[in-house]
Amino acid sequence: MVSLKERLTELLINNKLITQEQLNQALEVQSKKGGKLSDILINLKFIKENDLILILSEGLGVPLIDLKRFKIEYEIAKIVPIDIARRYQIIPISKMGDTITLAMADPLNIFAIDHVEALTGYKINPIISPGEDILQAIELSYPDTTKGVIDNLVKEIAVSSIEFIEEEKEILPTDQELDRISREPPVIKITNMILTEAINKRASDILIEPWDIKLRVRFRIDGVLHEEQAPPKSMHPSIVSRVKIMSNLNIAEHRLPQDGRFKVKIFDREIDFRVSVLPSSLGEKVAIRILDKSQAMLDIEKLGFSEEAVSKLKNVAKSPQGMILVCGPTGSGKTTTLYSLLKLVDTPEKNIVTVEDPVEYQLEGINQVTVRPQIGLTFASSLRSILRQDPNVIMIGEIRDYETVDIAIKSALTGHLALSTLHTTTSSGAIVRLVNMGVEPYLINSSLICVLAQRLVRKICFYCKEKYTLEKEIIDSLKLNTDIMKKYEFFRGKGCNHCFDTGYSGRVGLAEVLLLTAQIRELILSRAQEHIIKQEARKEGMRTLREEGMEAALKGITTVQEVLRVTAPDE
């Protein structure tokens, strides 16, 4: 019988993914400390986990599955008891007749296969998936660890421990009581479960909101909010206090907004959480932004932008000086794009400094500063100090006032490449916004080289993608030629386990890139209106967000409905 260890070493050596010296070093570590050889190779950074899984799948002839995009029903999962699933790092994902498809971290583990066959009476069809993903799927799929846990934990808490009394004056628990209760195991477990569930579902934000008679918990997944199972409202104060403790906030303060952050390790991944607590008439609302470094896509070519847009951005990023602005609403991916541009220009010869509020991802080799207005460290004051650090490239998290934009423009005029964000909906609108902020048009012309407006659209789920006929109402609203439209195929997601029945999984970016040509600069000098600048830019080849979105829809990346949801019509 060939063990996974033997087959693994053979595949890695033959495919030149590791050297014999690295293998010997890993085997030495294994002999001293124990553990799986694959995990040791990854921990020693001899090979990436994704490369390891791919080579195993190809070498063993075993299909690979991404469990993060697969929703497993409990009726299927319960075929294998949870203790057995955890022991062998396995989970059933489907059943057909007398055969179950079993996701396994070690598809050559004959003992696990024999055990499951004897225990269940089913034949086993093994497929491969990372052990970490399997453990996540177990936590998500079994009620003892997810859906049923809230009900069980709530039973552990006495009804009298926290209870809102709806009278003329609401009686709240004291701060001492809240501190004590928030540290009790049931509250800790429920809070941890909410965080874990959000990670499992690839959420970017968690909202915990008190209503009149209930507590509402929502996850933002692929830019859209989804309501989740929530604990009873009586637990709201203790959950808020628990989040405050984790974020080093003042649990005794209920009248003022508070911001904080904390870091936790979930499924061997370090994840940052950014917390905002806002007082409301019904209690404190908590918003938590999830910053998962492992999911961050900091490559300009992998953001989903069209080839034309990527080419333009690469060209302007080569500029030794000037200002590049990225525009869009909150949550449109502006910071990710800025980080991707920084990675593009990052070389040992360049000194790159950023000023952010706060720093979302720590970038290797780049100096990052977090603003702290409470001690006078604002964007403007930080920039003044940064200019004394001899930078080549400066990234400003957000332009909020004239003082900040003034320093940014002066930086661009004195030999620096400055990158920043601005809250406008279109690229041409950013220019008008700068003028309205008090920036002289000649300074804009002398400093600004490119404006990028962007949006994020949801991708059609790969597993349930299907053709369909575009509704006549949509064709009419877009003023499309019906005969021309017949030549194209349109796709949508039907809804399946992989996408949690939404029809979408993941997001890609749309980019509207405005380059400052001679004609555009003349319009700026004349203080032209936004729509006139936009018209001229389109004449010169600029593709609008709506046009970029429609191209993505025609390619089957997203749906027309999704494009209409996130983009405005062209004038």
MONORQUI-V964714 format. One record per backbone hydrogen bond with DSSP energy under -1.0 kcal/mol. CO is the residue of the C=O (numbers start at 0). NH is the residue of the N-H. E is the energy in kcal/mol with one decimal. If there is no record, write none. Layout:
co:CO nh:NH e:E
co:CO nh:NH e:E
This chain:
co:2 nh:6 e:-2.4
co:3 nh:7 e:-3.0
co:4 nh:8 e:-2.4
co:5 nh:9 e:-1.9
co:6 nh:10 e:-2.3
co:7 nh:11 e:-2.5
co:8 nh:12 e:-2.3
co:9 nh:13 e:-2.3
co:10 nh:14 e:-1.9
co:11 nh:16 e:-2.4
co:12 nh:15 e:-1.3
co:18 nh:22 e:-2.2
co:19 nh:23 e:-2.6
co:20 nh:24 e:-2.1
co:21 nh:25 e:-2.4
co:22 nh:26 e:-2.7
co:23 nh:27 e:-1.9
co:24 nh:28 e:-1.9
co:25 nh:29 e:-2.4
co:26 nh:30 e:-2.2
co:27 nh:31 e:-1.4
co:28 nh:32 e:-3.0
co:29 nh:33 e:-2.2
co:35 nh:39 e:-2.0
co:36 nh:40 e:-2.5
co:37 nh:41 e:-1.8
co:38 nh:42 e:-2.7
co:39 nh:43 e:-2.3
co:40 nh:45 e:-2.4
co:41 nh:44 e:-1.4
co:47 nh:51 e:-2.2
co:48 nh:52 e:-2.5
co:49 nh:53 e:-2.2
co:50 nh:54 e:-2.2
co:51 nh:55 e:-2.1
co:52 nh:56 e:-2.5
co:53 nh:57 e:-2.5
co:54 nh:58 e:-2.9
co:55 nh:59 e:-2.5
co:56 nh:60 e:-1.0
co:56 nh:61 e:-1.2
co:62 nh:127 e:-3.0
co:65 nh:68 e:-1.5
co:66 nh:69 e:-1.6
co:72 nh:76 e:-2.4
co:73 nh:77 e:-2.8
co:75 nh:78 e:-1.5
co:76 nh:79 e:-1.7
co:80 nh:84 e:-2.4
co:81 nh:85 e:-2.3
co:82 nh:86 e:-2.0
co:83 nh:87 e:-2.2
co:84 nh:88 e:-1.1
co:84 nh:89 e:-2.0
co:88 nh:104 e:-1.6
co:90 nh:102 e:-2.4
co:93 nh:100 e:-2.1
co:95 nh:98 e:-1.7
co:97 nh:122 e:-3.0
co:98 nh:95 e:-2.8
co:99 nh:124 e:-2.6
co:100 nh:92 e:-2.6
co:101 nh:126 e:-2.4
co:102 nh:90 e:-1.6
co:103 nh:128 e:-1.5
co:105 nh:108 e:-1.8
co:107 nh:109 e:-1.7
co:108 nh:112 e:-2.0
co:109 nh:113 e:-3.1
co:110 nh:114 e:-2.3
co:111 nh:115 e:-2.4
co:112 nh:116 e:-2.5
co:113 nh:117 e:-2.5
co:114 nh:118 e:-2.2
co:115 nh:119 e:-2.7
co:116 nh:120 e:-2.2
co:122 nh:99 e:-2.6
co:124 nh:101 e:-2.1
co:126 nh:103 e:-2.6
co:127 nh:64 e:-1.9
co:129 nh:133 e:-2.0
co:130 nh:134 e:-2.4
co:131 nh:135 e:-2.0
co:132 nh:136 e:-2.4
co:133 nh:137 e:-2.3
co:134 nh:138 e:-2.1
co:135 nh:139 e:-1.7
co:136 nh:140 e:-2.2
co:137 nh:141 e:-1.8
co:141 nh:144 e:-1.8
co:141 nh:145 e:-1.3
co:145 nh:148 e:-1.4
co:147 nh:151 e:-1.8
co:148 nh:152 e:-2.8
co:149 nh:153 e:-2.8
co:150 nh:154 e:-1.3
co:152 nh:155 e:-1.0
co:153 nh:156 e:-1.2
co:157 nh:160 e:-1.6
co:164 nh:166 e:-1.8
co:173 nh:177 e:-2.6
co:174 nh:178 e:-2.4
co:175 nh:179 e:-2.1
co:176 nh:180 e:-3.0
co:177 nh:181 e:-2.7
co:180 nh:183 e:-1.8
co:183 nh:187 e:-2.1
co:184 nh:188 e:-2.9
co:185 nh:189 e:-2.3
co:186 nh:190 e:-2.4
co:187 nh:191 e:-2.6
co:188 nh:192 e:-2.3
co:189 nh:193 e:-2.1
co:190 nh:194 e:-1.9
co:191 nh:195 e:-2.7
co:192 nh:196 e:-3.0
co:193 nh:197 e:-1.9
co:194 nh:198 e:-1.9
co:195 nh:199 e:-2.6
co:196 nh:200 e:-1.7
co:197 nh:202 e:-2.7
co:198 nh:201 e:-1.6
co:203 nh:289 e:-2.8
co:204 nh:219 e:-2.2
co:205 nh:287 e:-2.9
co:206 nh:217 e:-2.5
co:207 nh:285 e:-2.4
co:208 nh:215 e:-3.1
co:213 nh:210 e:-2.8
co:215 nh:208 e:-3.0
co:216 nh:227 e:-3.1
co:217 nh:206 e:-2.9
co:218 nh:225 e:-2.7
co:219 nh:203 e:-3.0
co:220 nh:223 e:-1.7
co:223 nh:220 e:-2.8
co:225 nh:218 e:-2.6
co:231 nh:234 e:-1.9
co:232 nh:235 e:-2.0
co:234 nh:238 e:-2.2
co:235 nh:239 e:-2.6
co:236 nh:240 e:-2.3
co:237 nh:241 e:-2.1
co:238 nh:242 e:-2.3
co:239 nh:243 e:-2.3
co:240 nh:244 e:-2.5
co:241 nh:245 e:-2.2
co:242 nh:246 e:-1.6
co:243 nh:248 e:-3.0
co:244 nh:247 e:-1.1
co:249 nh:252 e:-1.2
co:257 nh:276 e:-3.2
co:259 nh:274 e:-3.2
co:261 nh:272 e:-3.0
co:263 nh:270 e:-2.7
co:265 nh:268 e:-1.4
co:268 nh:265 e:-2.5
co:270 nh:263 e:-2.2
co:271 nh:290 e:-3.2
co:272 nh:261 e:-2.2
co:273 nh:288 e:-3.1
co:274 nh:259 e:-2.4
co:275 nh:286 e:-2.8
co:276 nh:257 e:-2.1
co:277 nh:284 e:-3.2
co:279 nh:282 e:-1.1
co:284 nh:277 e:-3.0
co:285 nh:207 e:-2.8
co:286 nh:275 e:-2.4
co:287 nh:205 e:-2.4
co:288 nh:273 e:-2.8
co:290 nh:271 e:-2.2
co:291 nh:294 e:-1.3
co:298 nh:301 e:-2.2
co:302 nh:508 e:-2.7
co:305 nh:309 e:-2.5
co:306 nh:310 e:-2.4
co:307 nh:311 e:-2.0
co:308 nh:312 e:-2.3
co:309 nh:313 e:-2.5
co:310 nh:314 e:-1.8
co:311 nh:315 e:-2.2
co:312 nh:316 e:-2.0
co:315 nh:318 e:-1.6
co:321 nh:417 e:-2.9
co:322 nh:448 e:-2.6
co:322 nh:449 e:-1.3
co:323 nh:419 e:-2.0
co:324 nh:451 e:-3.2
co:325 nh:421 e:-1.8
co:326 nh:453 e:-2.1
co:328 nh:331 e:-1.4
co:332 nh:336 e:-2.0
co:333 nh:337 e:-2.3
co:334 nh:338 e:-2.7
co:335 nh:339 e:-2.3
co:336 nh:340 e:-2.3
co:337 nh:341 e:-2.3
co:338 nh:342 e:-2.5
co:339 nh:343 e:-1.6
co:340 nh:344 e:-1.7
co:341 nh:345 e:-1.2
co:346 nh:349 e:-1.9
co:350 nh:391 e:-3.1
co:350 nh:392 e:-1.8
co:351 nh:366 e:-2.1
co:352 nh:394 e:-2.2
co:353 nh:368 e:-2.2
co:354 nh:396 e:-3.6
co:355 nh:370 e:-2.6
co:362 nh:365 e:-1.7
co:366 nh:353 e:-2.8
co:368 nh:355 e:-3.0
co:371 nh:374 e:-1.9
co:371 nh:376 e:-2.2
co:372 nh:375 e:-1.6
co:375 nh:377 e:-1.4
co:376 nh:371 e:-2.5
co:377 nh:381 e:-2.4
co:378 nh:382 e:-2.3
co:379 nh:383 e:-1.8
co:380 nh:384 e:-1.5
co:381 nh:385 e:-2.5
co:382 nh:386 e:-2.1
co:384 nh:387 e:-1.2
co:385 nh:388 e:-2.4
co:391 nh:416 e:-2.2
co:392 nh:352 e:-2.3
co:393 nh:418 e:-2.8
co:394 nh:354 e:-2.9
co:400 nh:404 e:-2.0
co:401 nh:405 e:-2.6
co:402 nh:406 e:-1.8
co:403 nh:407 e:-2.3
co:404 nh:408 e:-2.5
co:405 nh:409 e:-2.2
co:406 nh:410 e:-2.2
co:407 nh:411 e:-2.1
co:408 nh:412 e:-1.9
co:410 nh:415 e:-1.7
co:415 nh:321 e:-2.2
co:416 nh:393 e:-2.7
co:417 nh:323 e:-2.7
co:418 nh:395 e:-3.4
co:419 nh:325 e:-2.2
co:420 nh:398 e:-2.4
co:421 nh:327 e:-1.1
co:421 nh:423 e:-1.7
co:427 nh:431 e:-1.5
co:428 nh:432 e:-2.2
co:429 nh:433 e:-2.0
co:430 nh:434 e:-1.8
co:431 nh:435 e:-2.4
co:432 nh:436 e:-1.5
co:433 nh:438 e:-2.1
co:434 nh:437 e:-1.5
co:439 nh:443 e:-1.6
co:440 nh:444 e:-2.5
co:441 nh:445 e:-1.5
co:442 nh:446 e:-1.3
co:443 nh:447 e:-2.5
co:446 nh:322 e:-2.4
co:448 nh:515 e:-1.3
co:449 nh:324 e:-2.2
co:450 nh:513 e:-3.2
co:451 nh:326 e:-3.8
co:452 nh:511 e:-3.0
co:454 nh:509 e:-2.7
co:456 nh:507 e:-2.5
co:458 nh:504 e:-2.3
co:463 nh:493 e:-2.4
co:465 nh:491 e:-2.2
co:470 nh:474 e:-2.0
co:471 nh:475 e:-2.7
co:472 nh:476 e:-2.3
co:473 nh:477 e:-2.1
co:474 nh:479 e:-2.5
co:480 nh:484 e:-2.5
co:481 nh:485 e:-1.3
co:483 nh:486 e:-1.7
co:484 nh:487 e:-1.4
co:489 nh:467 e:-2.1
co:491 nh:465 e:-2.6
co:495 nh:500 e:-2.9
co:498 nh:501 e:-1.3
co:502 nh:460 e:-2.2
co:505 nh:458 e:-2.7
co:507 nh:456 e:-2.6
co:509 nh:454 e:-1.5
co:511 nh:452 e:-2.5
co:513 nh:450 e:-2.3
co:514 nh:516 e:-1.4
co:516 nh:520 e:-2.3
co:517 nh:521 e:-1.8
co:518 nh:522 e:-1.8
co:519 nh:523 e:-2.1
co:520 nh:524 e:-2.2
co:521 nh:525 e:-1.5
co:522 nh:527 e:-2.5
co:523 nh:526 e:-1.8
co:528 nh:532 e:-1.9
co:529 nh:533 e:-2.3
co:530 nh:534 e:-2.2
co:531 nh:535 e:-2.1
co:532 nh:536 e:-2.3
co:533 nh:537 e:-2.3
co:534 nh:538 e:-1.9
co:535 nh:539 e:-1.5
co:536 nh:541 e:-2.7
co:537 nh:540 e:-1.4
co:543 nh:547 e:-2.6
co:544 nh:548 e:-2.5
co:545 nh:549 e:-2.3
co:546 nh:550 e:-1.9
co:547 nh:551 e:-1.9
co:548 nh:552 e:-2.1
co:549 nh:553 e:-2.4
co:550 nh:554 e:-1.4
co:551 nh:556 e:-2.5
co:552 nh:555 e:-1.3
co:556 nh:459 e:-2.5
co:558 nh:562 e:-1.8
co:559 nh:563 e:-2.4
co:560 nh:564 e:-1.5
co:561 nh:565 e:-1.5
co:562 nh:566 e:-1.7
